[in-house]
Each structure stands twice: as structure tokens, then as C-alpha cells.
Amino acid sequence: MLSDDTPGYGEPVNPVQEPAPARRGYGGDVLWALVTAAVIGVLGIGLGLLWHRFAPTLPLRMADLGTEQGLVYTSPEPEELAAAEGWFVLLGLGFGVLVAVLSWVLLPSRRGPIQLAGVLLGSVVAGWVAWWVGHHIGLAEYEQLKTSAPVDTIVHRPPDLRAVKELGFFPYAIGGSLLIPAFGAVVSYALMAAWSRWPSLRRGEDEDVYTDEYGGYGDQPLDPAR
């Protein structure tokens, strides 16, 4: 028989209530996401140099078009157009996977949707930067030969992407192959998050919460009445 002042069966009463661990704000995560985006965007320069190194230039022939001279394809369906797109897709996909893995591994305390947003933004910028760098290497010489080369001269145009189109309200449209780095980064980051064993994706935070609640790894509080 229990008296009125005897506690009933239940969880043990902790006489000293430990304060809950303070949750940090989002300011640091946003700052690190912006830094991540900036670094990835700068790395797009390297991606552009690689693309220019592997993608073939497009050979064009200066022809007499009657009233004026102009450049024409040397073959009905130049394979260099598809090759430039293909190399950008392959290199961009690998670039996206690489930056996602590096962000996940090097900044484990910043994992989450905000970091993913930074990786996505940086990858979009990197795709545009890579195209700009790869396309503009040798572009000035090409523009000069386009207006001064004699008939039957072969002029090589730097690699380009069909996804880039000139618009009136913005110099270039972003779409198509330019988004391949962002696609690779988002898919890779999502897969790593899906296979993570930590609910918050941040091992340190989950370990702290688990320790505060259960007093250690695998040490559940025991009921003295059992």
C-alpha cells in the first residue's frame, strides 16, 4: 500500500535538472553557406580551363557568300558541337559531385539545408563561370579572323554551349548544360544526407543530445523499481 506522499511507479526523478543544450542560431550557417558558394564559384575557373583543354574547337571555313564573306561549317553536322556539350556535361557532373563531397566532409558542423543551398548556389555560378572562361579563351583572336580572314581559310571557334543564349534583359541565359554541376552537387548531397546515421546530419550535435538524455552511449536510465 502506497501512502499519499509516495510517488507511483514511473521514471526516476532527477533532483538536479540539467539545462537543455543551447541551440545555435542560423547566422553562422548562412555565413558559411555564402563562403561555400563563393569558393565553389571561384573553382568554376578551374572547371572552365579543363573544359577548354578537352573540348574541341569548331572549324569553320571562310566562304564567299556572294555579296559578302562569312563563315560556314566544314561538314553538314559538325561533331565538335556535340563533343563540346559532352565534355562540359561529364566534367560538370564530376565537379558537382566533388564539391558536394568536399563540403560534406570539410564542414560537418554546417551540414543541412542551408549548406545545401550554398552548394547549389555556388554550383550554378561555377557552371556559368566555367562556360565563360572556357569560351573566352581565344575568342578575341577568333573575332578578329572572322572579319579579316581570306576566303577558304579555316578559322577555329572556341568551344561553346547551345544552352547559352543572349537575352535583352540579361547578358546570358542559364539553363541546359550550365546546370549540370548544380545537378550533380544536389543529387550527391541528398544521397549523403539520406545515408547519414545522424538525424541532424551533424554527429557532434546528436552525440551531445544523446549524452544529455541518456548519460552516455547506450546507457539508458534504469528504473530502481525493476
C-alpha positions in Angstrom: 0.0 0.0 0.0 1.4 3.3 -1.1 0.9 6.4 1.1 -0.4 9.6 -0.4 3.0 11.2 -0.5 4.7 8.2 -2.1 5.4 8.6 -5.8 3.9 6.0 -8.0 5.7 3.7 -10.4 7.4 5.6 -13.2 10.6 7.2 -14.4 13.2 8.1 -11.7 13.1 11.7 -10.6 16.3 13.6 -11.2 16.7 16.1 -8.3 19.1 18.2 -10.4 17.5 19.2 -13.7 20.3 19.7 -16.3 19.6 22.7 -18.6 18.9 21.7 -22.2 21.8 22.3 -24.5 21.5 25.7 -26.2 20.7 25.5 -29.9 22.8 27.7 -32.1 21.2 30.2 -34.4 21.3 30.1 -38.2 23.6 33.1 -38.7 26.8 31.1 -38.7 25.2 28.5 -41.1 24.2 31.3 -43.5 27.6 32.9 -43.4 29.4 29.6 -44.1 26.9 28.8 -46.9 27.8 32.1 -48.6 31.5 31.4 -48.1 31.0 27.9 -49.6 29.1 29.3 -52.6 31.8 31.9 -53.2 34.6 29.3 -53.1 32.7 26.9 -55.4 32.0 29.7 -57.8 35.8 30.6 -58.0 36.5 26.9 -58.5 34.5 27.2 -61.7 37.5 28.9 -63.2 39.4 25.6 -63.0 36.4 23.8 -64.5 36.4 26.2 -67.4 40.1 25.6 -68.0 39.6 21.9 -68.0 36.7 22.2 -70.4 38.7 24.4 -72.8 41.6 21.8 -72.6 39.5 18.8 -73.6 36.6 20.2 -75.7 37.5 20.6 -79.4 37.3 23.9 -81.2 34.8 24.2 -84.1 36.5 24.5 -87.5 34.8 27.0 -89.8 35.6 27.9 -93.4 35.6 31.4 -94.7 33.4 31.3 -97.8 32.3 33.8 -100.5 28.6 34.2 -100.0 28.1 36.5 -103.0 27.7 40.0 -101.6 29.9 39.3 -98.6 32.1 36.8 -96.9 31.1 34.6 -94.0 32.0 31.5 -92.0 30.3 28.2 -92.8 30.5 24.7 -91.4 33.2 22.4 -92.8 30.8 19.5 -92.6 27.0 19.2 -92.6 26.8 18.1 -88.9 30.0 19.0 -87.1 30.7 16.5 -84.3 32.7 19.2 -82.4 29.3 20.8 -81.3 28.2 17.6 -79.6 31.7 17.0 -78.2 31.8 20.4 -76.5 28.5 19.7 -74.9 29.5 16.2 -73.9 32.8 17.3 -72.3 31.0 20.0 -70.3 28.4 17.5 -69.1 31.0 15.0 -68.0 33.3 17.5 -66.3 30.5 19.5 -64.8 28.9 16.3 -63.3 32.2 15.3 -61.8 32.7 18.8 -60.5 29.3 18.9 -58.8 29.9 15.5 -57.1 33.4 16.7 -55.9 32.3 20.0 -54.4 29.3 18.3 -52.6 31.6 15.7 -51.0 34.2 18.2 -50.0 31.5 20.5 -48.4 30.1 17.5 -46.5 33.5 16.2 -45.3 35.2 19.5 -44.6 32.3 21.3 -42.9 30.5 18.6 -40.9 29.2 21.0 -38.3 27.4 23.0 -41.0 25.5 20.2 -42.7 21.9 20.7 -43.5 19.6 22.6 -45.9 21.4 25.9 -45.6 24.7 24.3 -46.6 22.9 22.6 -49.4 21.6 25.9 -50.6 25.1 27.3 -50.6 26.4 24.4 -52.6 23.6 24.8 -55.1 24.2 28.5 -55.5 27.9 28.1 -55.9 27.5 25.3 -58.4 25.1 27.4 -60.5 27.7 30.2 -60.5 30.5 27.8 -61.2 28.7 26.4 -64.3 28.3 29.9 -65.7 31.9 30.8 -64.8 33.3 27.6 -66.4 31.5 28.4 -69.7 32.6 32.0 -69.7 36.3 31.1 -69.1 36.4 28.2 -71.5 34.6 30.0 -74.3 36.5 33.3 -74.0 40.0 31.8 -74.2 41.0 32.6 -77.8 37.7 34.4 -78.5 39.3 37.7 -79.4 41.6 36.1 -82.0 38.6 34.3 -83.5 36.6 37.5 -83.7 39.5 39.2 -85.5 39.9 36.4 -88.0 36.2 36.3 -88.6 36.3 39.7 -90.2 39.7 39.6 -91.8 40.5 36.1 -92.9 40.7 35.4 -96.7 38.3 33.0 -98.5 38.9 29.3 -97.8 40.7 30.0 -94.6 39.9 27.6 -91.7 39.0 29.5 -88.5 38.6 27.7 -85.2 35.8 28.9 -82.9 36.4 28.3 -79.2 34.1 25.7 -77.6 30.6 26.9 -76.9 27.3 25.6 -75.4 23.9 25.7 -77.2 22.3 26.3 -73.7 23.7 29.8 -73.6 21.6 32.4 -75.4 21.8 36.1 -75.5 18.9 38.0 -73.9 18.0 41.6 -73.8 17.4 41.9 -70.1 20.4 39.8 -69.0 23.5 39.1 -71.0 23.2 35.3 -70.9 20.6 32.8 -70.0 21.4 30.0 -67.6 20.0 26.6 -68.4 20.7 23.3 -70.0 24.2 22.1 -69.7 25.1 25.0 -67.4 23.1 23.4 -64.7 24.8 20.1 -64.8 27.3 21.0 -62.0 24.4 22.0 -59.7 22.5 18.8 -60.6 25.5 16.6 -59.7 26.0 18.6 -56.4 22.4 18.4 -55.3 22.0 14.7 -56.0 25.3 13.8 -54.3 24.5 15.9 -51.2 21.0 14.4 -51.0 22.3 10.8 -51.2 24.9 11.5 -48.4 22.2 13.0 -46.3 19.8 10.1 -46.9 22.5 7.6 -45.8 23.6 9.6 -42.8 23.1 7.8 -39.4 22.7 11.2 -37.6 19.2 12.7 -37.6 20.6 16.3 -37.7 23.3 15.2 -40.1 25.8 16.7 -37.6 27.4 14.0 -35.5 28.6 16.3 -32.7 25.2 17.7 -32.0 23.5 14.3 -32.0 26.1 12.9 -29.6 25.6 15.8 -27.2 21.9 15.4 -27.2 22.2 11.6 -26.7 24.6 12.1 -23.8 22.4 14.6 -22.1 19.4 12.4 -22.4 20.8 9.0 -21.6 24.0 9.7 -19.7 26.3 8.1 -22.2 26.4 5.9 -25.2 23.9 3.1 -24.8 23.4 3.7 -21.0 19.7 4.0 -20.7 18.4 5.3 -17.3 17.4 2.3 -15.1 14.2 2.2 -13.1 15.1 1.4 -9.5 11.8 -0.4 -9.0 12.7 -3.1 -11.6 
